[in-house]
């Protein structure tokens, strides 16, 4: 037997009545015409005590970098050294190591030294793509390290891409050739961006005249499937149908990704993610055996992550955000606005916001400076910028409210086109602006970027039979999550209201959800995991449906003995049978409590049995 308490979170109910704007729920047929997207005030009183702002990241007191680069030369910054009391009389010299991913290993984290340069006291030239510079004092103690990447033209690659680009133009005759820069921030809803990154957002919308998608719904559960949707147009099931599993490297399916499509068209390709382990493609996965893009530079992230120079959001006296955005600026500078040397680059920052989306406020000024540098340097005159997130906050106090439930499903998505493009193709931009008020998801952005690659400057209207749309084609007003292939448990436009059920019926729905959680673990693995029991039903929401559908409820429960919070959609059939629809998601961290299970899709449902660990 177990104890339980049937609870409805008072903040949840109060929030529902305050802020959600919806069609009258008595008019069910009207709700199901299209997406009944909720409008949530980012600063609503129900959550105003839950969000925080943080000062801009300041790394000035950390161990300093004392070298810098110009072209292929590394210089020692003697002026900076003289300003450091503990170093100005003890500095001796520096030395670099050229490092690469181990070509003999299939480990995406194994980096080896292939060459050591000479000691130098002023400057040294390098021809390597990535070096670690170690600087010493007179006692031969390392006083500083710098992890330097060099983005330069590669003659063999350039020759190959020149041929591919000529073939692409001859075969497809695109009306324009634009580069693409994708800049991602983990776990940020549109509302959390409004709260935490106002300076960045305002610069995008006001100065860069970018288009923000107002009804953008995440595609699936967490970072991985959302980025897969954004970068391949597929869901996890589609990858499984290609016989790909999480035990394989992504080399097997790298051709599905946007960067491969662009590279085949003669674009230079790049990728930068700011963590080596907790990324969509490395956390409980194998990453790539070979670099997936032309300019990868994973080595610098792996080396710096566990080094003495790393302290919180800083590497030495430079913020991690600045190092990653400098990479994008360097790439954009090298291939500046060239229509014959286009590039596609993807970056994703998880370190700052992965565990706490409020910390984005500490990076607002840094992202603003990055965008200012791009605009002031005229580096985006031939580039489409996609500034985006994968999903909203999946954990934390706000997530337990109605606002948080909506925000978790509504990541921000902003696209900025060059000024000349907006002027030359006003009919396209009108369609894009129309679509910003229609239901969109990550696969639509994927389709837009494919459309851009073969750009024909054609508009038109889409059909509801299409699962994804280019934003250059008008999305039907009646589009729903079902049309967009967004699972019901992740859909923001379902038409929610407070469920008025008896305690017994609410308990019944909660038990069905917990039963589903336990049954996620296959029989042959159940000996490794504890059997979970219902603790409380904490939230219960009715989902609007038409008369041909069973009545559905979104149910949130807590379980023991793992102190977990789970959420899912439970349908109540005409025979009063409770059936869980779609996936159940976990709303709090499980850390290392599931290390006895390898499958990343099962770990959130397992509390390891101590006798089996």
C-alpha positions in Angstrom: 0.0 0.0 0.0 1.0 3.6 -0.4 -0.1 7.0 0.8 -1.3 9.8 -1.5 -2.8 13.2 -1.5 -4.9 14.5 -4.3 -3.8 18.1 -4.8 -4.4 20.9 -7.3 -1.6 23.5 -7.2 -3.3 26.8 -6.3 -0.8 28.8 -8.4 -1.8 26.7 -11.4 -5.5 27.3 -11.0 -5.0 31.0 -10.3 -2.7 31.5 -13.3 -5.2 29.8 -15.6 -7.9 32.2 -14.7 -5.7 35.3 -14.9 -3.8 35.0 -18.2 -4.9 32.5 -20.7 -7.0 33.9 -23.5 -9.1 31.2 -25.2 -12.3 30.6 -27.1 -15.3 29.8 -24.9 -14.9 26.2 -24.1 -18.5 25.5 -24.6 -18.0 26.1 -28.4 -15.9 22.9 -28.9 -16.2 22.9 -32.7 -14.7 26.4 -32.9 -11.7 25.4 -30.9 -10.8 22.6 -33.2 -10.9 24.8 -36.3 -7.2 25.7 -35.8 -4.6 26.3 -33.1 -6.1 27.9 -30.0 -2.7 29.3 -29.0 -2.6 30.7 -25.5 -1.4 34.3 -24.8 0.6 34.5 -21.7 1.9 37.7 -20.1 5.7 37.2 -19.5 5.5 39.3 -16.4 2.3 37.9 -14.9 1.9 38.3 -11.2 1.5 34.6 -10.7 5.2 34.1 -11.6 6.7 37.5 -10.9 8.4 36.2 -7.7 9.9 33.2 -9.5 12.0 34.8 -12.2 15.3 36.4 -11.5 17.8 38.7 -13.3 21.5 38.4 -13.0 24.3 40.9 -13.7 26.3 40.6 -16.9 29.0 37.9 -16.7 32.3 39.4 -15.5 35.4 37.4 -15.8 37.9 40.2 -15.2 39.1 38.8 -11.9 39.9 35.3 -13.3 43.3 34.0 -14.5 44.1 36.1 -17.5 44.8 35.2 -21.1 48.0 36.9 -22.1 48.2 36.0 -25.8 46.2 37.1 -28.8 46.2 36.4 -32.5 46.4 38.4 -35.7 46.1 36.3 -38.8 48.4 33.2 -38.4 50.5 34.9 -35.7 50.3 34.5 -31.9 51.5 37.6 -29.9 52.2 37.9 -26.3 50.4 40.8 -24.8 53.2 42.5 -22.8 51.1 45.5 -22.0 48.5 43.3 -20.3 51.3 41.5 -18.4 52.7 44.8 -17.1 49.3 45.6 -15.6 49.2 42.3 -13.6 51.1 42.8 -10.3 51.7 39.1 -9.6 53.0 38.5 -13.1 54.8 41.6 -14.4 58.1 40.7 -12.9 57.9 36.9 -13.0 56.7 36.2 -16.6 59.1 34.1 -18.6 57.8 32.8 -21.9 55.1 30.8 -23.7 54.9 27.7 -25.8 52.1 26.1 -28.0 50.9 22.6 -28.6 49.0 21.7 -31.8 46.2 19.3 -30.9 43.7 17.3 -32.9 41.0 14.7 -32.4 42.7 11.3 -32.3 42.2 9.9 -35.8 42.8 6.4 -34.6 40.0 6.6 -32.0 36.2 6.6 -32.4 35.9 8.6 -29.1 34.6 12.1 -29.8 36.3 13.3 -26.7 39.9 12.0 -27.3 42.2 14.8 -28.2 46.0 14.3 -28.8 49.0 16.5 -29.2 50.6 16.2 -32.6 53.3 18.9 -32.4 55.0 21.2 -29.9 56.1 24.6 -31.0 59.2 26.5 -29.7 59.2 28.7 -26.6 58.6 32.3 -27.6 58.7 35.6 -25.8 57.1 37.9 -28.3 55.4 36.1 -31.2 55.2 32.9 -33.2 53.6 31.9 -36.5 51.4 28.8 -36.6 49.9 26.8 -39.5 47.7 24.5 -37.3 44.0 24.8 -36.9 44.0 24.5 -33.2 46.6 25.1 -30.5 46.9 25.3 -26.8 49.3 28.1 -25.6 50.9 27.6 -22.2 52.6 30.5 -20.6 55.1 30.2 -17.7 56.7 32.2 -15.0 60.4 32.2 -14.0 59.7 29.1 -11.8 58.4 27.2 -14.8 54.9 27.2 -13.4 52.0 27.6 -15.9 50.3 30.9 -15.2 48.0 31.1 -18.2 46.5 28.9 -21.0 44.7 29.9 -24.1 42.8 27.7 -26.5 43.1 29.2 -30.0 41.3 28.2 -33.1 42.3 29.5 -36.5 39.6 29.8 -39.2 41.4 30.0 -42.5 40.8 29.0 -46.1 41.7 25.4 -46.8 43.0 25.2 -50.4 41.9 21.6 -51.1 38.5 22.2 -49.5 38.1 25.5 -51.5 38.8 23.7 -54.8 36.3 21.0 -54.0 33.6 23.5 -52.9 34.1 25.7 -56.0 33.2 22.7 -58.2 30.2 21.8 -56.1 28.9 25.4 -56.0 29.2 25.7 -59.8 27.3 22.4 -60.2 24.6 23.6 -57.8 24.1 26.9 -59.7 24.0 25.1 -63.0 21.5 22.5 -61.9 19.2 24.5 -59.7 19.7 28.2 -60.8 18.9 29.7 -57.3 17.9 33.4 -57.7 20.1 34.3 -54.7 22.9 32.7 -52.7 22.8 33.6 -49.0 24.9 32.3 -46.2 23.1 31.0 -43.0 24.1 31.6 -39.4 22.2 29.7 -36.8 22.7 30.8 -33.2 20.9 28.7 -30.5 20.4 29.2 -26.8 19.3 26.2 -24.7 16.0 26.0 -22.9 14.6 29.5 -23.6 10.9 30.2 -24.2 9.8 33.3 -26.1 8.5 34.7 -22.8 11.8 34.0 -21.0 13.7 35.7 -23.7 11.4 38.8 -23.3 12.2 38.7 -19.6 15.9 37.8 -19.6 17.3 39.1 -22.9 15.4 42.3 -23.8 18.5 44.1 -25.1 19.3 41.3 -27.6 15.7 40.8 -28.6 15.0 44.5 -29.1 18.2 44.8 -31.3 17.0 41.9 -33.4 13.5 43.2 -33.8 14.1 47.0 -34.0 17.5 47.4 -35.5 17.8 44.3 -37.6 14.0 44.2 -38.5 13.9 40.5 -37.7 10.8 38.4 -37.8 9.8 36.7 -34.5 7.5 33.7 -34.8 4.7 34.4 -32.2 3.1 30.9 -32.3 6.1 28.7 -32.4 5.6 25.3 -30.7 8.4 22.9 -29.9 8.5 19.7 -31.9 9.1 17.0 -29.3 10.4 16.5 -25.7 13.9 17.7 -25.1 16.9 19.2 -26.9 17.8 16.2 -29.0 14.6 15.6 -30.9 13.9 19.3 -31.3 17.3 19.9 -32.9 16.9 16.8 -35.0 13.6 18.3 -36.3 15.3 21.7 -36.9 18.3 20.3 -38.7 16.9 17.3 -40.5 13.1 17.8 -40.7 12.7 14.4 -39.2 11.5 13.0 -35.9 13.2 10.2 -33.9 10.9 7.6 -35.4 12.1 8.5 -38.9 15.7 8.0 -37.8 14.7 4.6 -36.3 13.1 3.6 -39.6 16.5 4.2 -41.2 17.9 1.6 -38.7 19.8 4.2 -36.8 19.9 3.9 -33.0 21.5 5.9 -30.2 24.3 3.3 -29.9 25.6 4.4 -33.4 27.6 7.4 -34.3 25.9 10.2 -36.2 28.3 9.6 -39.1 25.7 7.0 -40.3 23.1 9.7 -40.8 25.2 12.9 -41.2 23.9 13.3 -44.8 20.4 14.1 -43.3 21.6 17.3 -41.6 21.3 20.8 -43.1 25.0 21.3 -43.1 25.5 18.3 -45.4 22.9 19.7 -47.8 24.6 23.1 -47.9 28.1 21.5 -48.2 26.9 19.5 -51.2 25.9 22.8 -52.7 29.4 24.3 -52.2 29.0 26.0 -48.9 31.6 26.0 -46.2 30.1 24.5 -43.0 30.8 25.1 -39.4 29.6 24.0 -35.9 30.3 25.3 -32.4 28.7 24.0 -29.2 30.0 25.2 -25.9 29.9 21.9 -24.0 31.6 18.7 -24.8 29.3 16.2 -22.9 25.9 17.7 -22.4 25.0 18.3 -26.0 22.1 16.9 -28.1 24.5 14.7 -29.9 26.9 13.6 -27.2 24.9 13.2 -24.0 24.3 9.4 -23.8 25.2 9.3 -27.4 28.4 8.8 -29.4 28.7 12.0 -31.4 30.7 11.7 -34.6 33.7 9.6 -35.4 34.7 12.2 -38.1 34.0 15.9 -38.0 30.6 16.5 -39.4 31.5 19.9 -40.8 34.5 21.7 -42.3 35.1 23.9 -39.2 34.3 21.9 -36.1 36.7 22.9 -33.4 35.4 20.5 -30.8 38.9 20.1 -29.5 39.0 23.5 -27.9 35.8 22.8 -26.0 37.0 19.4 -24.8 40.3 20.8 -23.6 39.1 24.0 -22.0 36.1 22.4 -20.1 38.2 20.7 -17.4 41.1 23.1 -17.4 42.3 25.3 -14.6 41.3 28.3 -16.8 37.7 27.3 -16.7 35.7 28.9 -13.9 31.9 28.9 -14.2 30.9 30.8 -17.3 34.4 32.0 -17.9 37.5 30.6 -19.6 40.2 32.7 -18.0 39.1 36.4 -18.2 36.8 35.8 -21.2 33.2 34.6 -21.0 32.4 31.3 -22.8 29.7 33.1 -24.7 32.2 35.6 -26.1 34.6 32.8 -27.2 31.8 31.0 -29.1 30.4 34.2 -30.7 33.9 35.3 -31.7 34.1 32.1 -33.6 31.0 33.1 -35.6 32.4 36.6 -36.2 35.7 35.2 -37.4 33.9 32.8 -39.9 31.7 35.6 -41.1 34.7 37.9 -41.5 36.7 35.4 -43.5 33.9 34.7 -46.0 32.4 38.2 -45.7 29.3 38.6 -47.8 30.7 36.6 -50.7 28.1 35.0 -52.9 30.7 32.7 -54.4 32.0 31.6 -51.0 28.8 31.1 -49.0 28.8 29.4 -45.6 26.4 27.6 -43.3 27.2 27.6 -39.6 25.4 26.2 -36.6 26.1 27.1 -33.0 24.4 26.1 -29.8 25.0 27.4 -26.2 23.9 25.2 -23.4 26.2 26.0 -20.5 24.6 29.2 -19.2 20.9 28.3 -19.4 20.7 24.5 -19.4 19.9 24.3 -15.7 18.4 27.7 -15.2 16.9 29.8 -18.0 17.0 32.9 -15.8 20.8 33.0 -16.2 20.3 34.1 -19.8 20.0 37.7 -18.4 23.7 37.4 -17.5 24.4 36.9 -21.2 22.1 39.5 -22.7 24.7 42.2 -23.0 27.2 39.8 -24.5 24.8 38.6 -27.2 23.9 42.2 -27.9 27.5 43.1 -28.4 27.9 40.1 -30.7 25.0 41.2 -32.9 26.3 44.8 -32.8 29.7 43.6 -34.0 28.1 41.7 -36.9 25.9 44.7 -37.9 28.6 47.4 -37.5 31.0 45.3 -39.4 28.5 44.8 -42.2 29.0 41.0 -41.8 25.4 40.0 -42.4 24.8 41.8 -45.6 24.4 38.4 -47.4 23.5 36.2 -44.5 20.2 35.0 -43.0 20.5 34.9 -39.2 18.4 32.3 -37.3 18.4 33.1 -33.5 16.5 30.3 -31.8 16.0 27.9 -28.9 15.1 24.2 -28.7 12.3 24.4 -26.1 11.3 26.4 -23.1 12.4 25.7 -19.5 11.7 22.1 -18.6 12.4 22.3 -14.9 12.1 24.8 -12.0 9.5 26.6 -10.1 7.9 28.3 -13.1 7.5 25.0 -14.9 5.0 23.9 -12.2 2.6 26.7 -13.1 0.3 27.0 -16.0 2.5 29.7 -17.5 5.5 27.3 -17.2 3.6 24.5 -19.0 3.0 26.8 -21.9 6.5 28.3 -21.9 8.1 24.9 -21.9 6.3 24.3 -25.2 7.1 27.6 -26.9 10.7 28.3 -27.6 11.7 31.5 -29.3 12.5 31.6 -33.0 13.7 34.8 -34.7 14.8 35.1 -38.3 16.7 38.2 -39.7 17.1 38.8 -43.4 19.4 41.3 -45.1 17.9 44.7 -45.7 18.3 44.4 -49.5 16.5 41.1 -49.4 13.5 42.5 -47.6 13.4 45.4 -50.2 13.8 43.2 -53.2 11.3 40.5 -52.2 8.5 42.3 -50.3 6.0 39.7 -51.3 8.0 37.0 -49.6 8.4 39.1 -46.5 4.7 39.7 -46.3 4.1 35.9 -46.3 6.8 35.4 -43.6 5.0 38.1 -41.5 1.7 36.4 -42.0 3.2 33.1 -40.9 4.5 34.7 -37.7 0.9 34.6 -36.5 0.3 30.9 -37.6 1.3 27.8 -35.7 4.9 26.9 -36.6 7.5 24.4 -35.4 11.2 23.6 -36.0 10.5 21.5 -39.1 9.1 24.6 -40.8 12.4 26.4 -40.2 14.2 23.4 -41.7 12.0 23.6 -44.8 12.6 27.4 -45.0 16.4 26.8 -45.0 16.1 24.1 -47.7 13.9 26.5 -49.7 16.6 29.2 -49.3 19.3 26.8 -50.6 17.4 26.4 -53.9 15.9 29.9 -53.7 13.2 30.5 -56.4 11.5 33.6 -54.8 8.2 31.9 -55.1 5.3 32.3 -52.7 2.0 30.4 -52.5 -0.4 28.8 -50.1 0.3 25.5 -48.4 -2.1 22.6 -47.7 -3.0 21.2 -44.4 -1.9 17.8 -45.7 1.7 19.0 -45.5 3.4 18.3 -42.2 5.9 21.2 -42.7 6.1 24.5 -44.6 8.7 26.9 -45.8 7.9 30.2 -44.2 7.9 31.6 -47.8 4.6 29.7 -48.3 1.5 30.8 -46.5 0.6 28.4 -43.7 -3.2 27.6 -43.5 -4.9 29.4 -40.7 -6.6 26.2 -39.6 -3.3 24.4 -38.9 -3.3 22.3 -35.7 -0.6 20.3 -33.8 -1.9 17.2 -35.5 -1.3 18.7 -38.9 2.2 19.8 -37.8 2.9 16.3 -36.3 3.4 17.8 -32.9 2.5 15.1 -30.3 -0.5 16.1 -28.1 1.6 16.1 -24.9 3.8 18.9 -26.3 1.1 20.9 -28.0 0.4 24.4 -26.6 -2.8 25.0 -28.5 -5.1 22.4 -27.1 -7.6 24.5 -25.3 -7.0 24.0 -21.6 -9.2 24.5 -18.6 -9.3 23.5 -15.0 -10.5 19.9 -14.6 -13.4 19.5 -12.3 -13.2 15.8 -11.3 -13.8 13.9 -8.2 -10.8 13.0 -6.0 -11.4 9.4 -6.9 -11.4 9.9 -10.6 -8.3 12.2 -10.4 -6.5 9.5 -8.5 -7.5 6.9 -11.1 -5.9 9.1 -13.8 -2.8 9.5 -11.8 -2.5 5.8 -11.2 -2.8 5.2 -14.9 0.1 7.6 -15.6 2.3 6.0 -13.0 1.5 2.6 -14.4 2.7 3.8 -17.8 5.9 5.1 -16.3 6.7 1.7 -14.7 5.9 -0.1 -18.0 8.4 2.0 -19.9 11.1 -0.3 -18.4 11.2 -3.6 -20.4 10.7 -6.7 -18.4 14.3 -7.8 -18.8 15.5 -4.6 -17.2 13.0 -4.2 -14.4 15.3 -5.9 -11.9 17.6 -2.9 -12.2 14.9 -0.3 -11.4 12.7 0.3 -8.3 9.0 0.0 -8.8 7.5 3.5 -8.6 4.4 4.4 -6.6 2.0 7.3 -6.9 2.6 10.0 -4.2 0.4 12.9 -5.3 -1.7 14.1 -8.2 -0.5 17.7 -8.2 -2.1 19.2 -11.4 -5.1 18.1 -13.5 -6.1 20.0 -16.6 -8.9 19.3 -19.0 -8.0 19.4 -22.7 -10.7 20.6 -25.1 -11.8 17.9 -27.6 -14.6 17.3 -30.0 -17.3 14.7 -29.4 -15.6 12.1 -31.6 -12.6 12.0 -29.2 -12.3 10.6 -25.7 -12.0 13.3 -23.1 -8.3 14.0 -22.4 -6.6 15.4 -19.3 -3.1 16.6 -18.7 -2.0 15.0 -15.5 1.0 15.8 -13.3 2.0 13.4 -10.5 4.8 12.9 -8.1 6.2 9.5 -7.4 8.2 7.7 -4.7 10.8 6.6 -3.9 12.5 8.7 -6.5 10.9 12.1 -5.8 10.1 12.4 -9.5 7.6 14.7 -11.2 5.9 13.2 -14.3 3.4 14.7 -16.7 1.4 13.2 -19.4 -1.9 13.2 -21.3 -4.5 10.6 -20.1 -7.7 9.9 -22.1 -10.8 8.7 -20.5 -12.8 6.5 -22.9 -16.5 6.1 -23.1 -16.1 2.9 -21.0 -14.2 5.0 -18.3 -10.9 3.3 -19.2 -7.9 5.5 -18.6 -5.4 5.4 -21.5 -2.1 7.4 -21.6 -1.7 9.2 -24.9 1.8 9.7 -26.2 4.9 10.1 -24.1 5.2 10.8 -20.4 7.8 13.4 -19.6 9.8 14.0 -16.4 9.9 17.5 -15.0 12.8 17.3 -12.6 16.4 16.2 -12.8 17.4 12.6 -12.2 21.1 13.2 -12.2 23.0 9.9 -11.7 20.2 7.9 -10.1 19.7 6.0 -13.4 23.2 5.0 -14.2 22.3 1.3 -14.2 20.3 1.9 -17.5 22.1 2.8 -20.7 19.2 3.6 -23.0 18.7 7.4 -22.8 15.0 7.1 -23.5 14.5 5.0 -20.4 16.7 6.7 -17.8 14.2 9.3 -16.6 11.8 6.5 -15.6 14.3 4.4 -13.6 15.6 4.7 -10.0 18.3 2.2 -9.8 17.8 -0.7 -7.4 20.8 -0.6 -5.0 21.1 -4.4 -5.1 21.7 -4.2 -8.8 24.2 -1.3 -9.0 
